[in-house]
Amino acid sequence: MAQSTIVRIRNCVRSLNYVVSIHAVEELDDDNLTILDLENILLTSEVVERQRDRRTHERKFVVRGATVGGLQAEAVVKFGPLGNLFVITVYLV
């Protein structure tokens, strides 16, 4: 049986098997968030939307979780071809 999306996301974070895009790093900085906030968002998250990229047809997931300080935030993520997690963007809600 395939792992659920949220379990895969959490496993990638716990094993440090993720990559953060430059755009996501800029967004973290704009919102005064750290990599620990991002990890907490992903570890406490639930999938709120599934998307399919119009150009590449890849599946993307919008997940909502909490920062270390308890603020609600969302991240858009996808899985790479080797199973690693790619963080496209992150923002406070």
Backbone as CSV, one residue per row, in Angstrom:
resi,resn,N_x,N_y,N_z,CA_x,CA_y,CA_z,C_x,C_y,C_z
1,MET,0.841,-1.182,0.000,0.000,0.000,0.000,0.886,1.243,0.000
2,ALA,0.557,2.195,-0.819,1.339,3.420,-0.935,1.179,4.284,0.315
3,GLN,2.260,4.982,0.666,2.194,5.892,1.806,1.337,7.091,1.446
4,SER,0.655,7.620,2.451,-0.121,8.825,2.199,0.841,9.983,1.943
5,THR,0.345,10.985,1.281,1.157,12.152,0.932,1.759,12.798,2.166
6,ILE,0.983,12.996,3.210,1.481,13.684,4.402,2.558,12.861,5.094
7,VAL,2.433,11.538,5.092,3.459,10.670,5.674,4.742,10.783,4.864
8,ARG,4.644,10.811,3.559,5.826,10.974,2.696,6.507,12.311,2.957
9,ILE,5.716,13.384,3.079,6.274,14.709,3.359,7.037,14.683,4.681
10,ARG,6.406,14.167,5.709,7.036,14.135,7.033,8.290,13.271,7.032
11,ASN,8.260,12.147,6.345,9.442,11.288,6.274,10.600,11.994,5.570
12,CYS,10.291,12.736,4.515,11.340,13.492,3.814,11.960,14.543,4.720
13,VAL,11.135,15.237,5.486,11.654,16.262,6.390,12.501,15.620,7.477
14,ARG,11.992,14.573,8.084,12.725,13.903,9.173,14.067,13.340,8.710
15,SER,14.139,12.908,7.473,15.391,12.341,6.951,16.230,13.385,6.208
16,LEU,15.806,14.646,6.273,16.489,15.759,5.587,16.599,15.510,4.089
17,ASN,15.599,14.872,3.544,15.544,14.552,2.125,14.647,15.559,1.400
18,TYR,15.006,16.838,1.529,14.222,17.879,0.875,15.130,18.986,0.362
19,VAL,14.627,19.716,-0.623,15.322,20.839,-1.236,14.383,22.031,-1.176
20,VAL,14.941,23.196,-0.862,14.151,24.419,-0.777,14.525,25.313,-1.958
21,SER,13.541,25.716,-2.735,13.811,26.572,-3.891,14.296,27.949,-3.442
22,ILE,14.965,28.637,-4.327,15.409,30.005,-4.039,14.207,30.878,-3.732
23,HIS,13.132,30.691,-4.477,11.918,31.467,-4.230,11.404,31.238,-2.806
24,ALA,11.386,29.982,-2.363,10.912,29.677,-1.009,11.828,30.303,0.042
25,VAL,13.138,30.288,-0.201,14.085,30.922,0.728,13.804,32.419,0.829
26,GLU,13.534,33.053,-0.303,13.212,34.484,-0.309,11.920,34.760,0.449
27,GLU,10.927,33.885,0.264,9.654,34.056,0.969,9.818,33.856,2.472
28,LEU,10.630,32.888,2.868,10.915,32.696,4.294,11.521,33.972,4.867
29,ASP,12.488,34.517,4.158,13.161,35.738,4.611,12.180,36.907,4.689
30,ASP,11.322,37.055,3.686,10.334,38.147,3.678,9.389,38.071,4.866
31,ASP,9.062,36.853,5.311,8.138,36.671,6.434,8.869,36.470,7.763
32,ASN,10.200,36.696,7.763,11.027,36.520,8.967,10.897,35.121,9.559
33,LEU,10.892,34.120,8.679,10.809,32.727,9.092,12.156,32.051,8.872
34,THR,12.400,30.995,9.618,13.655,30.248,9.506,13.392,28.873,8.911
35,ILE,14.471,28.144,8.672,14.335,26.776,8.173,13.645,25.899,9.213
36,LEU,13.840,26.216,10.494,13.136,25.463,11.547,11.634,25.698,11.469
37,ASP,11.239,26.937,11.133,9.810,27.215,10.931,9.277,26.383,9.769
38,LEU,10.029,26.347,8.674,9.599,25.564,7.516,9.446,24.095,7.880
39,GLU,10.430,23.550,8.569,10.340,22.143,8.966,9.134,21.907,9.863
40,ASN,8.880,22.827,10.794,7.723,22.667,11.678,6.416,22.755,10.896
41,ILE,6.359,23.668,9.925,5.167,23.784,9.075,4.901,22.444,8.393
42,LEU,5.935,21.855,7.823,5.774,20.596,7.099,5.464,19.428,8.026
43,LEU,6.059,19.418,9.208,5.828,18.309,10.147,4.453,18.370,10.810
44,THR,3.855,19.561,10.884,2.537,19.703,11.514,1.427,19.883,10.479
45,SER,1.767,19.741,9.226,0.837,20.123,8.162,-0.194,19.056,7.832
46,GLU,-1.193,19.529,7.154,-2.212,18.704,6.510,-2.363,19.220,5.086
47,VAL,-2.646,18.328,4.162,-2.838,18.727,2.770,-4.171,19.456,2.658
48,VAL,-4.137,20.683,2.133,-5.378,21.437,1.956,-5.801,21.520,0.492
49,GLU,-4.853,21.232,-0.418,-5.202,21.270,-1.841,-4.192,20.456,-2.636
50,ARG,-4.700,19.778,-3.646,-3.845,19.071,-4.600,-3.958,19.800,-5.922
51,GLN,-2.817,19.984,-6.579,-2.804,20.716,-7.843,-2.022,19.913,-8.871
52,ARG,-2.248,20.221,-10.131,-1.444,19.635,-11.201,-0.908,20.796,-12.027
53,ASP,0.409,20.817,-12.195,1.055,21.871,-12.958,0.592,21.806,-14.405
54,ARG,0.164,22.933,-14.944,-0.378,22.942,-16.302,0.674,22.636,-17.357
55,ARG,1.892,23.077,-17.104,2.961,22.892,-18.086,3.594,21.501,-17.991
56,THR,3.965,21.090,-16.797,4.701,19.826,-16.621,3.812,18.655,-16.230
57,HIS,2.586,18.938,-15.815,1.629,17.931,-15.355,2.050,17.240,-14.060
58,GLU,3.021,17.825,-13.339,3.446,17.273,-12.056,2.400,17.588,-10.991
59,ARG,2.303,16.702,-10.015,1.409,16.938,-8.884,2.112,17.831,-7.873
60,LYS,1.369,18.823,-7.379,1.855,19.700,-6.317,0.832,19.649,-5.188
61,PHE,1.307,19.936,-3.985,0.440,19.886,-2.816,0.586,21.171,-2.022
62,VAL,-0.555,21.753,-1.656,-0.565,22.895,-0.742,-0.838,22.314,0.637
63,VAL,0.098,22.564,1.560,-0.051,22.046,2.917,-0.077,23.208,3.897
64,ARG,-0.864,23.050,4.961,-0.984,24.091,5.988,-0.527,23.520,7.318
65,GLY,0.329,24.283,7.994,0.833,23.879,9.296,1.175,25.102,10.125
66,ALA,1.919,24.887,11.192,2.245,25.964,12.131,3.751,26.186,12.190
67,THR,4.128,27.455,12.324,5.530,27.785,12.545,5.894,27.420,13.979
68,VAL,7.174,27.544,14.310,7.622,27.275,15.675,6.883,28.180,16.658
69,GLY,6.605,29.408,16.246,5.897,30.364,17.100,4.389,30.218,17.081
70,GLY,3.864,29.251,16.336,2.428,28.996,16.328,1.638,29.724,15.253
71,LEU,2.308,30.446,14.362,1.601,31.121,13.274,1.217,30.108,12.199
72,GLN,0.064,30.301,11.578,-0.371,29.422,10.494,0.332,29.818,9.202
73,ALA,0.797,28.828,8.476,1.490,29.069,7.215,1.184,27.936,6.255
74,GLU,1.405,28.212,4.983,1.224,27.199,3.955,2.506,27.069,3.152
75,ALA,2.699,25.892,2.610,3.814,25.630,1.711,3.275,24.875,0.506
76,VAL,3.887,25.105,-0.638,3.572,24.344,-1.841,4.774,23.451,-2.100
77,VAL,4.502,22.153,-2.188,5.585,21.170,-2.330,5.255,20.167,-3.428
78,LYS,6.305,19.493,-3.888,6.118,18.391,-4.834,7.223,17.383,-4.559
79,PHE,7.060,16.183,-5.087,8.069,15.151,-4.952,8.885,15.083,-6.232
80,GLY,10.210,15.025,-6.064,11.104,14.900,-7.199,11.100,13.487,-7.751
81,PRO,11.756,13.270,-8.886,11.765,11.952,-9.520,12.432,10.865,-8.674
82,LEU,13.298,11.269,-7.749,13.956,10.294,-6.877,13.283,10.187,-5.515
83,GLY,12.120,10.844,-5.370,11.359,10.742,-4.132,11.653,11.812,-3.107
84,ASN,12.590,12.723,-3.418,12.859,13.797,-2.463,11.758,14.854,-2.547
85,LEU,11.632,15.628,-1.484,10.617,16.671,-1.399,11.216,17.975,-1.892
86,PHE,10.494,18.694,-2.736,10.922,19.984,-3.255,9.935,21.038,-2.752
87,VAL,10.432,22.014,-2.001,9.594,23.093,-1.465,9.612,24.228,-2.482
88,ILE,8.462,24.499,-3.074,8.346,25.509,-4.120,8.208,26.899,-3.506
89,THR,7.323,27.035,-2.531,7.127,28.315,-1.865,6.533,28.092,-0.494
90,VAL,6.586,29.121,0.326,6.022,29.087,1.673,5.563,30.490,2.022
91,TYR,4.463,30.602,2.776,3.934,31.920,3.119,3.026,31.809,4.329
92,LEU,2.913,32.923,5.056,2.004,32.986,6.197,0.582,33.166,5.694
93,VAL,-0.387,32.627,6.436,-1.804,32.804,6.052,-2.533,33.606,7.104
